[in-house]
Amino acid sequence: MRAYGNAQTDIQAYADAGISKQQTYILGKYAGDDNTQTVGDDYTHHFTTVVTATQEAKCKQK
C-alpha cells in the first residue's frame, strides 16, 4: 500500500492508518519530513521508477 499527500496532517494520518514511512510519499514543502519519501519535482520520473515498477494489486471484486 502506498499513500500520497502534501501536508503534515497527511503524514500523521497515514502513520495512524499503519502505512509505513517507506510507502508514504509527500509532495511540496513537507516532502521528506518525518522520514517520508519525496516525489521530487519530476512526477514522471517517480511514476516510471516507482509506480509502474509496482506489481499490480490482485483485488477481489464482489
Distance bins in CASP14 RR format, pairs under 12 A and 6 or more apart:
PFRMAT RR
TARGET T0000
AUTHOR 0000-0000-0000
RMODE 2
METHOD distances of the structure
MODEL  1
1 14 0 0 0 0 1 0 0 0 0 0 0
1 17 0 0 0 0 1 0 0 0 0 0 0
1 18 0 0 0 0 1 0 0 0 0 0 0
1 19 1 0 1 0 0 0 0 0 0 0 0
1 20 0 0 0 0 1 0 0 0 0 0 0
1 22 0 0 0 0 0 1 0 0 0 0 0
1 23 1 0 0 1 0 0 0 0 0 0 0
1 24 0 0 0 0 1 0 0 0 0 0 0
1 25 0 0 0 0 0 1 0 0 0 0 0
1 54 0 0 0 0 0 1 0 0 0 0 0
1 57 0 0 0 0 1 0 0 0 0 0 0
1 59 0 0 0 0 0 1 0 0 0 0 0
2 14 0 0 0 0 1 0 0 0 0 0 0
2 19 1 0 0 1 0 0 0 0 0 0 0
2 20 0 0 0 0 1 0 0 0 0 0 0
2 21 0 0 0 0 0 1 0 0 0 0 0
2 22 0 0 0 0 1 0 0 0 0 0 0
2 23 1 0 1 0 0 0 0 0 0 0 0
2 24 1 0 0 1 0 0 0 0 0 0 0
2 25 1 0 0 1 0 0 0 0 0 0 0
2 26 0 0 0 0 0 1 0 0 0 0 0
2 36 0 0 0 0 0 1 0 0 0 0 0
2 37 0 0 0 0 1 0 0 0 0 0 0
2 39 0 0 0 0 0 1 0 0 0 0 0
2 46 0 0 0 0 0 1 0 0 0 0 0
2 47 0 0 0 0 0 1 0 0 0 0 0
2 50 1 0 0 1 0 0 0 0 0 0 0
2 51 0 0 0 0 1 0 0 0 0 0 0
2 53 0 0 0 0 0 1 0 0 0 0 0
2 54 1 0 0 1 0 0 0 0 0 0 0
2 55 0 0 0 0 0 1 0 0 0 0 0
2 57 0 0 0 0 0 1 0 0 0 0 0
3 10 1 0 0 1 0 0 0 0 0 0 0
3 11 0 0 0 0 1 0 0 0 0 0 0
3 12 0 0 0 0 0 1 0 0 0 0 0
3 13 0 0 0 0 1 0 0 0 0 0 0
3 14 1 0 1 0 0 0 0 0 0 0 0
3 15 0 0 0 0 1 0 0 0 0 0 0
3 16 0 0 0 0 0 1 0 0 0 0 0
3 17 1 0 0 1 0 0 0 0 0 0 0
3 18 0 0 0 0 1 0 0 0 0 0 0
3 19 1 0 1 0 0 0 0 0 0 0 0
3 20 0 0 0 0 1 0 0 0 0 0 0
3 21 0 0 0 0 0 1 0 0 0 0 0
3 22 0 0 0 0 0 1 0 0 0 0 0
3 23 1 0 0 1 0 0 0 0 0 0 0
3 24 1 0 1 0 0 0 0 0 0 0 0
3 25 1 0 0 1 0 0 0 0 0 0 0
3 26 0 0 0 0 1 0 0 0 0 0 0
3 27 0 0 0 0 0 1 0 0 0 0 0
3 36 0 0 0 0 1 0 0 0 0 0 0
3 37 0 0 0 0 1 0 0 0 0 0 0
3 39 0 0 0 0 0 1 0 0 0 0 0
4 10 0 0 0 0 1 0 0 0 0 0 0
4 11 0 0 0 0 0 1 0 0 0 0 0
4 13 0 0 0 0 0 1 0 0 0 0 0
4 14 0 0 0 0 1 0 0 0 0 0 0
4 19 0 0 0 0 0 1 0 0 0 0 0
4 23 0 0 0 0 1 0 0 0 0 0 0
4 24 0 0 0 0 1 0 0 0 0 0 0
4 25 1 0 1 0 0 0 0 0 0 0 0
4 26 1 0 0 1 0 0 0 0 0 0 0
4 27 1 0 0 1 0 0 0 0 0 0 0
4 28 0 0 0 0 0 1 0 0 0 0 0
4 30 0 0 0 0 0 1 0 0 0 0 0
4 31 0 0 0 0 0 1 0 0 0 0 0
4 36 0 0 0 0 0 1 0 0 0 0 0
4 37 0 0 0 0 1 0 0 0 0 0 0
4 38 0 0 0 0 0 1 0 0 0 0 0
4 39 1 0 0 1 0 0 0 0 0 0 0
4 40 0 0 0 0 0 1 0 0 0 0 0
4 43 0 0 0 0 0 1 0 0 0 0 0
4 46 0 0 0 0 1 0 0 0 0 0 0
4 47 0 0 0 0 0 1 0 0 0 0 0
4 50 0 0 0 0 0 1 0 0 0 0 0
4 51 0 0 0 0 0 1 0 0 0 0 0
5 11 0 0 0 0 1 0 0 0 0 0 0
5 12 0 0 0 0 0 1 0 0 0 0 0
5 13 0 0 0 0 1 0 0 0 0 0 0
5 14 1 0 0 1 0 0 0 0 0 0 0
5 19 0 0 0 0 0 1 0 0 0 0 0
5 23 0 0 0 0 0 1 0 0 0 0 0
5 24 0 0 0 0 1 0 0 0 0 0 0
5 25 1 0 0 1 0 0 0 0 0 0 0
5 26 1 0 1 0 0 0 0 0 0 0 0
5 27 1 0 0 1 0 0 0 0 0 0 0
5 28 0 0 0 0 1 0 0 0 0 0 0
5 29 0 0 0 0 0 1 0 0 0 0 0
5 30 0 0 0 0 1 0 0 0 0 0 0
5 31 0 0 0 0 1 0 0 0 0 0 0
5 32 0 0 0 0 0 1 0 0 0 0 0
5 33 0 0 0 0 0 1 0 0 0 0 0
5 36 0 0 0 0 1 0 0 0 0 0 0
5 37 0 0 0 0 0 1 0 0 0 0 0
5 38 0 0 0 0 0 1 0 0 0 0 0
5 39 0 0 0 0 1 0 0 0 0 0 0
6 14 0 0 0 0 0 1 0 0 0 0 0
6 24 0 0 0 0 0 1 0 0 0 0 0
6 25 0 0 0 0 1 0 0 0 0 0 0
6 26 1 0 0 1 0 0 0 0 0 0 0
6 27 1 0 1 0 0 0 0 0 0 0 0
6 28 1 0 1 0 0 0 0 0 0 0 0
6 29 0 0 0 0 1 0 0 0 0 0 0
6 30 1 0 0 1 0 0 0 0 0 0 0
6 31 0 0 0 0 1 0 0 0 0 0 0
6 32 0 0 0 0 0 1 0 0 0 0 0
6 33 0 0 0 0 0 1 0 0 0 0 0
6 36 0 0 0 0 0 1 0 0 0 0 0
6 38 0 0 0 0 0 1 0 0 0 0 0
6 39 0 0 0 0 1 0 0 0 0 0 0
6 40 0 0 0 0 0 1 0 0 0 0 0
7 13 0 0 0 0 1 0 0 0 0 0 0
7 14 0 0 0 0 0 1 0 0 0 0 0
7 24 0 0 0 0 0 1 0 0 0 0 0
7 26 0 0 0 0 1 0 0 0 0 0 0
7 27 0 0 0 0 1 0 0 0 0 0 0
7 28 0 0 0 0 1 0 0 0 0 0 0
7 29 0 0 0 0 1 0 0 0 0 0 0
7 30 1 0 0 1 0 0 0 0 0 0 0
7 31 0 0 0 0 0 1 0 0 0 0 0
7 33 0 0 0 0 1 0 0 0 0 0 0
7 34 0 0 0 0 0 1 0 0 0 0 0
7 36 0 0 0 0 0 1 0 0 0 0 0
8 14 0 0 0 0 0 1 0 0 0 0 0
8 15 0 0 0 0 0 1 0 0 0 0 0
8 24 0 0 0 0 0 1 0 0 0 0 0
8 26 0 0 0 0 1 0 0 0 0 0 0
8 28 0 0 0 0 0 1 0 0 0 0 0
8 29 0 0 0 0 1 0 0 0 0 0 0
8 30 1 0 1 0 0 0 0 0 0 0 0
8 31 0 0 0 0 0 1 0 0 0 0 0
8 32 0 0 0 0 0 1 0 0 0 0 0
8 33 1 0 0 1 0 0 0 0 0 0 0
8 34 0 0 0 0 1 0 0 0 0 0 0
8 36 0 0 0 0 1 0 0 0 0 0 0
9 15 0 0 0 0 0 1 0 0 0 0 0
9 16 0 0 0 0 0 1 0 0 0 0 0
9 26 0 0 0 0 0 1 0 0 0 0 0
9 30 0 0 0 0 1 0 0 0 0 0 0
9 33 0 0 0 0 0 1 0 0 0 0 0
9 34 0 0 0 0 0 1 0 0 0 0 0
10 16 0 0 0 0 0 1 0 0 0 0 0
10 17 0 0 0 0 0 1 0 0 0 0 0
10 19 0 0 0 0 0 1 0 0 0 0 0
10 24 1 0 0 1 0 0 0 0 0 0 0
10 25 0 0 0 0 1 0 0 0 0 0 0
10 26 1 0 0 1 0 0 0 0 0 0 0
10 27 0 0 0 0 1 0 0 0 0 0 0
10 28 0 0 0 0 0 1 0 0 0 0 0
10 30 1 0 0 1 0 0 0 0 0 0 0
10 31 0 0 0 0 0 1 0 0 0 0 0
10 32 0 0 0 0 0 1 0 0 0 0 0
10 33 0 0 0 0 0 1 0 0 0 0 0
10 34 0 0 0 0 0 1 0 0 0 0 0
10 36 0 0 0 0 1 0 0 0 0 0 0
11 17 0 0 0 0 0 1 0 0 0 0 0
11 18 0 0 0 0 0 1 0 0 0 0 0
11 19 0 0 0 0 1 0 0 0 0 0 0
11 20 0 0 0 0 0 1 0 0 0 0 0
11 21 0 0 0 0 1 0 0 0 0 0 0
11 24 1 0 0 1 0 0 0 0 0 0 0
11 25 0 0 0 0 0 1 0 0 0 0 0
11 26 1 0 0 1 0 0 0 0 0 0 0
11 27 0 0 0 0 0 1 0 0 0 0 0
11 30 1 0 0 1 0 0 0 0 0 0 0
11 31 0 0 0 0 0 1 0 0 0 0 0
11 32 0 0 0 0 1 0 0 0 0 0 0
11 33 1 0 0 1 0 0 0 0 0 0 0
11 34 1 0 1 0 0 0 0 0 0 0 0
11 35 0 0 0 0 1 0 0 0 0 0 0
11 36 1 0 1 0 0 0 0 0 0 0 0
11 37 0 0 0 0 0 1 0 0 0 0 0
11 38 0 0 0 0 0 1 0 0 0 0 0
12 18 0 0 0 0 0 1 0 0 0 0 0
12 19 0 0 0 0 0 1 0 0 0 0 0
12 21 0 0 0 0 0 1 0 0 0 0 0
12 24 0 0 0 0 0 1 0 0 0 0 0
12 26 0 0 0 0 0 1 0 0 0 0 0
12 30 0 0 0 0 0 1 0 0 0 0 0
12 33 0 0 0 0 0 1 0 0 0 0 0
12 34 0 0 0 0 1 0 0 0 0 0 0
12 36 0 0 0 0 0 1 0 0 0 0 0
13 19 0 0 0 0 1 0 0 0 0 0 0
13 24 0 0 0 0 1 0 0 0 0 0 0
13 26 0 0 0 0 0 1 0 0 0 0 0
14 20 0 0 0 0 1 0 0 0 0 0 0
14 21 0 0 0 0 1 0 0 0 0 0 0
14 22 0 0 0 0 0 1 0 0 0 0 0
14 23 0 0 0 0 1 0 0 0 0 0 0
14 24 1 0 1 0 0 0 0 0 0 0 0
14 25 0 0 0 0 1 0 0 0 0 0 0
14 26 0 0 0 0 1 0 0 0 0 0 0
14 33 0 0 0 0 0 1 0 0 0 0 0
14 34 0 0 0 0 0 1 0 0 0 0 0
14 35 0 0 0 0 0 1 0 0 0 0 0
14 36 0 0 0 0 1 0 0 0 0 0 0
14 37 0 0 0 0 0 1 0 0 0 0 0
15 21 1 0 0 1 0 0 0 0 0 0 0
15 22 0 0 0 0 0 1 0 0 0 0 0
15 23 0 0 0 0 0 1 0 0 0 0 0
15 24 1 0 0 1 0 0 0 0 0 0 0
15 26 0 0 0 0 0 1 0 0 0 0 0
15 33 0 0 0 0 0 1 0 0 0 0 0
15 34 1 0 0 1 0 0 0 0 0 0 0
15 35 0 0 0 0 0 1 0 0 0 0 0
15 36 0 0 0 0 1 0 0 0 0 0 0
16 24 0 0 0 0 0 1 0 0 0 0 0
17 23 0 0 0 0 0 1 0 0 0 0 0
17 24 0 0 0 0 1 0 0 0 0 0 0
18 24 0 0 0 0 1 0 0 0 0 0 0
19 25 0 0 0 0 0 1 0 0 0 0 0
19 26 0 0 0 0 0 1 0 0 0 0 0
19 36 0 0 0 0 1 0 0 0 0 0 0
19 37 0 0 0 0 0 1 0 0 0 0 0
20 34 0 0 0 0 0 1 0 0 0 0 0
20 35 0 0 0 0 1 0 0 0 0 0 0
20 36 0 0 0 0 1 0 0 0 0 0 0
20 37 0 0 0 0 1 0 0 0 0 0 0
21 32 0 0 0 0 1 0 0 0 0 0 0
21 33 0 0 0 0 1 0 0 0 0 0 0
21 34 1 0 0 1 0 0 0 0 0 0 0
21 35 1 0 1 0 0 0 0 0 0 0 0
21 36 1 0 1 0 0 0 0 0 0 0 0
21 37 1 0 0 1 0 0 0 0 0 0 0
21 38 0 0 0 0 0 1 0 0 0 0 0
22 32 0 0 0 0 0 1 0 0 0 0 0
22 35 0 0 0 0 1 0 0 0 0 0 0
22 36 0 0 0 0 1 0 0 0 0 0 0
22 37 1 0 0 1 0 0 0 0 0 0 0
22 50 0 0 0 0 0 1 0 0 0 0 0
23 35 0 0 0 0 0 1 0 0 0 0 0
23 36 0 0 0 0 1 0 0 0 0 0 0
23 37 1 0 0 1 0 0 0 0 0 0 0
23 50 0 0 0 0 1 0 0 0 0 0 0
23 54 0 0 0 0 1 0 0 0 0 0 0
24 30 0 0 0 0 0 1 0 0 0 0 0
24 31 0 0 0 0 0 1 0 0 0 0 0
24 32 0 0 0 0 1 0 0 0 0 0 0
24 33 0 0 0 0 1 0 0 0 0 0 0
24 34 0 0 0 0 1 0 0 0 0 0 0
24 35 0 0 0 0 1 0 0 0 0 0 0
24 36 1 0 1 0 0 0 0 0 0 0 0
24 37 1 0 0 1 0 0 0 0 0 0 0
24 38 0 0 0 0 0 1 0 0 0 0 0
24 39 0 0 0 0 0 1 0 0 0 0 0
25 31 0 0 0 0 1 0 0 0 0 0 0
25 32 0 0 0 0 1 0 0 0 0 0 0
25 33 0 0 0 0 0 1 0 0 0 0 0
25 36 1 0 0 1 0 0 0 0 0 0 0
25 37 1 0 1 0 0 0 0 0 0 0 0
25 38 1 0 0 1 0 0 0 0 0 0 0
25 39 1 0 1 0 0 0 0 0 0 0 0
25 40 0 0 0 0 1 0 0 0 0 0 0
25 43 0 0 0 0 0 1 0 0 0 0 0
25 46 1 0 0 1 0 0 0 0 0 0 0
25 47 0 0 0 0 0 1 0 0 0 0 0
25 50 1 0 0 1 0 0 0 0 0 0 0
25 51 0 0 0 0 1 0 0 0 0 0 0
25 54 0 0 0 0 0 1 0 0 0 0 0
26 32 1 0 1 0 0 0 0 0 0 0 0
26 33 1 0 0 1 0 0 0 0 0 0 0
26 34 0 0 0 0 1 0 0 0 0 0 0
26 35 0 0 0 0 0 1 0 0 0 0 0
26 36 1 0 1 0 0 0 0 0 0 0 0
26 37 1 0 0 1 0 0 0 0 0 0 0
26 38 1 0 0 1 0 0 0 0 0 0 0
26 39 1 0 0 1 0 0 0 0 0 0 0
26 40 0 0 0 0 1 0 0 0 0 0 0
26 46 0 0 0 0 0 1 0 0 0 0 0
27 33 0 0 0 0 0 1 0 0 0 0 0
27 36 0 0 0 0 0 1 0 0 0 0 0
27 37 0 0 0 0 0 1 0 0 0 0 0
27 38 1 0 0 1 0 0 0 0 0 0 0
27 39 1 0 1 0 0 0 0 0 0 0 0
27 40 1 0 0 1 0 0 0 0 0 0 0
27 41 0 0 0 0 1 0 0 0 0 0 0
27 42 0 0 0 0 0 1 0 0 0 0 0
27 43 0 0 0 0 1 0 0 0 0 0 0
27 46 0 0 0 0 1 0 0 0 0 0 0
28 36 0 0 0 0 0 1 0 0 0 0 0
28 38 0 0 0 0 1 0 0 0 0 0 0
28 39 0 0 0 0 1 0 0 0 0 0 0
28 40 1 0 0 1 0 0 0 0 0 0 0
28 41 0 0 0 0 1 0 0 0 0 0 0
28 43 0 0 0 0 0 1 0 0 0 0 0
29 38 0 0 0 0 0 1 0 0 0 0 0
29 40 0 0 0 0 0 1 0 0 0 0 0
30 36 1 0 0 1 0 0 0 0 0 0 0
30 37 0 0 0 0 0 1 0 0 0 0 0
30 38 0 0 0 0 1 0 0 0 0 0 0
30 39 0 0 0 0 0 1 0 0 0 0 0
30 40 0 0 0 0 0 1 0 0 0 0 0
31 37 0 0 0 0 1 0 0 0 0 0 0
31 38 1 1 0 0 0 0 0 0 0 0 0
31 39 1 0 0 1 0 0 0 0 0 0 0
31 40 1 0 0 1 0 0 0 0 0 0 0
31 41 0 0 0 0 1 0 0 0 0 0 0
31 43 0 0 0 0 0 1 0 0 0 0 0
31 46 0 0 0 0 0 1 0 0 0 0 0
32 38 1 0 1 0 0 0 0 0 0 0 0
32 39 0 0 0 0 1 0 0 0 0 0 0
32 40 0 0 0 0 1 0 0 0 0 0 0
37 46 0 0 0 0 1 0 0 0 0 0 0
37 49 0 0 0 0 0 1 0 0 0 0 0
37 50 0 0 0 0 1 0 0 0 0 0 0
38 45 0 0 0 0 0 1 0 0 0 0 0
38 46 0 0 0 0 1 0 0 0 0 0 0
38 50 0 0 0 0 0 1 0 0 0 0 0
39 45 0 0 0 0 1 0 0 0 0 0 0
39 46 1 0 1 0 0 0 0 0 0 0 0
39 47 0 0 0 0 1 0 0 0 0 0 0
39 49 0 0 0 0 0 1 0 0 0 0 0
39 50 0 0 0 0 1 0 0 0 0 0 0
39 51 0 0 0 0 0 1 0 0 0 0 0
40 46 1 0 0 1 0 0 0 0 0 0 0
40 47 0 0 0 0 0 1 0 0 0 0 0
40 49 0 0 0 0 0 1 0 0 0 0 0
40 50 0 0 0 0 0 1 0 0 0 0 0
42 48 0 0 0 0 1 0 0 0 0 0 0
42 49 0 0 0 0 1 0 0 0 0 0 0
42 50 0 0 0 0 0 1 0 0 0 0 0
43 49 0 0 0 0 0 1 0 0 0 0 0
43 50 0 0 0 0 0 1 0 0 0 0 0
43 51 0 0 0 0 1 0 0 0 0 0 0
44 50 0 0 0 0 0 1 0 0 0 0 0
44 51 0 0 0 0 0 1 0 0 0 0 0
44 52 0 0 0 0 0 1 0 0 0 0 0
45 51 0 0 0 0 0 1 0 0 0 0 0
45 52 0 0 0 0 0 1 0 0 0 0 0
45 53 0 0 0 0 0 1 0 0 0 0 0
46 52 0 0 0 0 1 0 0 0 0 0 0
46 53 0 0 0 0 0 1 0 0 0 0 0
46 54 0 0 0 0 0 1 0 0 0 0 0
47 53 0 0 0 0 1 0 0 0 0 0 0
47 54 0 0 0 0 0 1 0 0 0 0 0
48 54 0 0 0 0 0 1 0 0 0 0 0
END
